[in-house]
Amino acid sequence: MAAKPKKTAAKAKTKAKAKTKVKAKAIARANAKVKTKTRVKTRAKVKAKTNTRVKVKTKVKTKVKTAAKAKARVKAKAKAKANIKAKATSKPKSTVKANAKAKVGSTVKARKSTATKKVTPKVTAVVTKKPKETKPTGKKVAAAVKLKEPVKSWSKAKAKSGKKAAVKKPALKQPKVRGIKKSASEPADFKPYARKINEDYMNEEQREHFKSILLVWKIQLMEEVDRTVSHMKDEAANYPDPSDRASQEEEFSLELRTRDRERKLIRKIDNTIELIDQDDYGYCESCGIEIGVQRLEARPTASQCIDCKTLDEMKEKQLHG
């Protein structure tokens, strides 16, 4: 009788072990199924992301191609118009030159004829007096010489007057152009980036160029903040006149408002520097197209292309009036 309970206990233990093994297998299968499902989901997400990137790239390529075709058409039209204008202007130029030469010749002839007309009657008057066999006096000879001189002296006087006029013309004083001071809300003066032929967009050189511009701009803004703080400390005084106090408070409020705008701008600059470090700088946030080097040089913190920005501005105007 004692042997039977031992056997039953052993059987119960074996059954319990079998049950635990079955449960462990079921749990392992469930965990494996969950892992496979998660793997499938992650693969699907990765595929979707790659598909979206490919679509964006294809859109960008098509837009670039269409823009290039449009530019080529515009250039061809401009060349055709220039050729037509050149052909049209080449013919009238020859006629204008011929007319000018004819006018110059006619004016020279007219001047010669007028000079001869003025001289000839006085000379004839002198010749008619010869038959009387009277010797001309010194005064008459001088008068005759004076009558013959005007033709030669007219050309000399004209040449002299031209020289005098050329000498008398004073040199025009050119006004001195002073450099316009830029405000702190705009980036400091910098050398524009010279893009090479067939150069990749947003390569290392371009990223370093824009990073240096942003860092210089940030330092400039920080200096402005320090300057305003020192200015407010120095000029903090209680004026007895209420109008003076009001003007001082208004000046301080304007400065603080501008500094608040610059504080937001500094935050934007930090965000753009992070984008440069992540190699995501220079592309539009809404459509993914290249923003462009010239636009980024004008506004280095720009996050949208010109088309998307204009659309947003139009929507804002429609909403807020």
C-alpha positions in Angstrom: 0.0 0.0 0.0 2.9 2.4 0.7 4.3 1.9 -2.8 1.1 3.3 -4.5 1.2 6.8 -3.0 4.8 7.2 -4.1 3.9 6.2 -7.7 0.9 8.7 -7.8 3.1 11.5 -6.5 5.7 10.8 -9.2 3.0 10.8 -11.8 1.7 14.1 -10.6 5.1 15.6 -10.7 5.7 14.4 -14.3 2.3 15.8 -15.3 3.1 19.2 -13.7 6.5 19.3 -15.5 4.8 18.4 -18.8 2.2 21.2 -18.3 5.0 23.8 -17.5 6.9 22.7 -20.6 3.7 23.1 -22.7 3.0 26.6 -21.2 6.6 27.6 -21.8 6.4 26.5 -25.4 3.1 28.4 -25.9 4.7 31.6 -24.4 7.7 31.2 -26.6 5.5 30.8 -29.7 3.5 33.9 -28.7 6.6 35.9 -28.2 8.0 34.8 -31.6 4.7 35.8 -33.3 4.8 39.2 -31.7 8.5 39.7 -32.8 7.7 38.7 -36.3 4.7 41.1 -36.4 6.9 44.0 -35.2 9.6 43.2 -37.7 7.0 43.2 -40.5 5.6 46.5 -39.3 9.1 48.1 -39.1 9.9 46.8 -42.6 6.6 48.2 -43.9 7.4 51.6 -42.4 10.9 51.7 -43.8 9.5 50.8 -47.3 6.9 53.6 -47.0 9.6 56.1 -46.0 11.8 55.0 -48.9 8.8 55.3 -51.3 8.0 58.8 -50.1 11.6 59.8 -50.5 11.7 58.4 -54.0 8.4 60.2 -54.9 9.8 63.5 -53.5 13.0 63.1 -55.5 11.1 62.3 -58.7 8.9 65.4 -58.2 12.0 67.5 -57.6 13.6 66.1 -60.8 10.5 66.8 -62.9 10.3 70.3 -61.5 13.9 71.0 -62.3 13.5 69.6 -65.8 10.5 71.7 -66.5 12.2 74.8 -65.1 15.2 74.1 -67.4 13.0 73.7 -70.4 11.2 76.9 -69.6 14.5 78.8 -69.3 15.8 77.3 -72.6 12.6 78.5 -74.3 12.9 82.0 -72.8 16.5 82.2 -73.9 15.7 81.0 -77.4 12.9 83.6 -77.7 15.2 86.3 -76.3 17.9 85.4 -78.9 15.4 85.4 -81.7 14.2 88.9 -80.6 17.7 90.2 -80.4 18.5 88.9 -83.9 15.4 90.6 -85.3 16.3 93.8 -83.6 19.9 93.7 -84.8 18.7 93.1 -88.4 16.2 95.9 -88.1 18.7 98.4 -86.6 21.6 97.5 -88.9 19.8 98.9 -92.0 18.7 102.3 -90.5 22.2 102.9 -89.2 23.6 103.0 -92.7 20.9 105.4 -93.9 21.4 107.6 -90.8 25.2 107.7 -91.5 24.6 108.6 -95.1 22.1 111.4 -94.1 24.5 112.7 -91.6 27.4 112.8 -94.1 25.1 114.6 -96.6 24.0 117.2 -93.9 27.7 117.8 -93.0 28.6 118.3 -96.6 25.7 120.7 -97.2 26.6 122.7 -94.1 30.3 123.0 -95.1 29.3 124.2 -98.6 26.8 126.7 -97.2 29.5 128.1 -94.9 32.0 128.4 -97.7 29.4 130.2 -100.0 28.5 132.6 -97.2 32.2 133.4 -96.5 32.9 134.1 -100.2 29.7 136.2 -100.5 30.9 138.4 -97.6 34.4 138.8 -99.0 33.8 139.3 -102.8 31.8 142.6 -102.8 34.4 144.5 -100.8 37.2 143.1 -103.0 35.4 144.3 -106.1 35.0 147.7 -104.6 38.8 147.9 -104.2 39.4 146.7 -107.8 37.1 149.3 -109.4 39.3 152.1 -108.0 42.4 151.0 -110.1 41.7 152.8 -113.4 42.1 156.2 -111.7 45.8 155.4 -111.2 45.7 156.7 -107.7 48.2 155.2 -105.3 46.5 153.6 -102.4 47.3 155.0 -99.1 48.4 153.1 -96.0 44.9 153.1 -94.5 43.3 151.6 -97.7 45.9 148.8 -97.9 45.3 147.9 -94.3 41.5 147.8 -94.9 42.0 145.5 -98.0 44.2 143.2 -96.0 41.6 143.1 -93.2 38.9 142.2 -95.7 41.0 139.3 -97.0 41.8 137.9 -93.6 38.3 136.9 -92.2 38.1 133.6 -94.2 41.3 132.3 -92.6 40.7 133.9 -89.2 37.2 132.4 -89.0 38.6 128.8 -89.0 41.4 129.7 -86.5 38.9 131.5 -84.2 36.6 128.4 -84.3 39.5 126.1 -83.4 40.6 128.4 -80.6 37.1 128.7 -79.2 36.7 124.9 -79.3 40.0 124.5 -77.3 39.0 127.2 -74.8 35.6 125.5 -74.3 37.3 122.2 -73.8 39.7 123.8 -71.2 37.0 125.7 -69.4 34.8 122.7 -68.7 35.2 122.0 -64.9 35.5 118.4 -63.7 32.3 117.2 -62.0 32.8 116.3 -58.4 31.4 112.9 -57.7 29.5 112.6 -54.4 31.1 110.4 -51.8 29.0 107.2 -51.3 28.8 106.3 -47.6 28.3 102.7 -46.5 24.8 101.9 -45.3 24.8 100.4 -41.8 22.8 97.2 -41.6 20.6 96.5 -38.6 21.2 93.6 -36.3 18.1 91.8 -37.7 20.0 91.3 -40.9 23.2 89.2 -41.3 26.6 91.0 -41.4 28.4 91.7 -44.7 30.0 88.6 -46.1 31.6 87.4 -49.4 28.9 85.6 -51.5 29.5 82.0 -52.3 30.9 81.4 -55.9 29.2 78.2 -57.1 31.2 76.0 -59.4 30.0 74.1 -62.5 28.3 70.8 -61.8 28.7 71.3 -58.0 26.6 69.3 -55.6 24.0 71.2 -53.7 24.8 71.6 -49.9 28.2 70.1 -50.0 30.7 70.6 -47.1 32.0 74.0 -48.4 28.4 75.4 -48.7 27.5 74.1 -45.2 30.6 75.7 -43.7 29.9 79.0 -45.6 26.4 79.2 -44.1 27.5 78.1 -40.7 30.1 80.8 -40.5 27.4 83.4 -41.6 25.0 82.2 -38.9 27.7 82.2 -36.1 28.8 85.8 -37.0 25.2 86.9 -37.0 24.6 85.3 -33.6 27.7 87.0 -32.1 26.4 90.4 -33.5 23.0 89.9 -31.9 24.6 88.9 -28.5 26.7 92.1 -28.6 23.6 94.2 -29.2 22.0 92.6 -26.2 25.0 93.5 -24.0 25.1 97.0 -25.4 21.4 97.6 -24.5 21.8 96.2 -21.0 24.8 98.6 -20.3 22.9 101.5 -21.9 19.9 100.9 -19.7 22.1 100.7 -16.6 23.9 103.9 -17.4 20.9 106.0 -18.3 18.6 104.7 -15.5 17.7 107.9 -13.8 14.6 109.5 -12.3 14.1 112.7 -14.2 12.0 115.4 -12.4 10.2 116.4 -15.5 7.4 113.9 -16.4 7.9 114.4 -20.1 11.5 113.4 -19.9 10.6 110.3 -17.9 7.9 109.3 -20.4 10.4 109.7 -23.3 13.0 107.6 -21.4 10.4 104.8 -20.7 9.3 104.8 -24.3 12.9 104.5 -25.5 13.5 101.6 -23.1 10.3 99.8 -24.2 11.3 100.1 -27.9 14.7 98.7 -27.2 13.3 95.8 -25.1 10.8 95.0 -27.9 13.6 94.8 -30.5 15.7 92.7 -28.1 12.8 90.3 -27.7 12.6 89.9 -31.5 16.3 89.3 -31.7 16.0 86.7 -28.9 13.6 84.8 -31.1 15.9 85.2 -34.0 18.8 83.7 -32.0 16.7 80.7 -31.2 16.0 80.3 -35.0 19.7 80.6 -35.7 20.4 77.8 -33.2 17.8 75.6 -34.9 19.3 76.2 -38.3 22.8 75.4 -37.1 21.4 72.1 -35.8 19.9 71.4 -39.2 23.3 72.0 -40.8 24.9 69.5 -38.4 22.2 67.0 -39.3 22.6 67.5 -43.1 19.0 68.7 -43.5 19.7 72.3 -44.3 18.8 74.0 -47.6 15.6 72.0 -48.3 12.0 73.2 -48.1 10.0 71.9 -45.1 6.7 71.7 -47.0 7.6 70.4 -50.5 11.3 69.2 -50.1 12.7 71.2 -53.0 16.0 73.0 -52.9 15.7 76.5 -51.4 18.7 77.9 -53.3 22.0 79.4 -52.4 21.1 83.0 -53.2 17.8 82.9 -51.1 19.7 81.4 -48.2 22.4 84.1 -48.4 19.7 86.7 -48.3 17.9 85.0 -45.4 20.0 82.2 -43.9 17.2 81.1 -41.5 14.8 80.4 -44.4 13.0 77.1 -44.1 10.7 77.3 -47.1 11.2 77.9 -50.8 9.9 81.1 -52.5 6.7 79.5 -53.9 5.6 77.9 -50.5 6.4 81.1 -48.6 4.3 83.2 -51.0 1.4 80.8 -50.7 1.6 80.9 -46.9 1.7 84.7 -47.0 -1.4 84.8 -49.3 -3.2 82.4 -46.9 -2.4 84.6 -43.9 -3.6 87.7 -45.7 -6.9 85.9 -46.5 -7.4 84.7 -43.0 -6.4 87.8 -41.1 -7.3 90.3 -43.8 
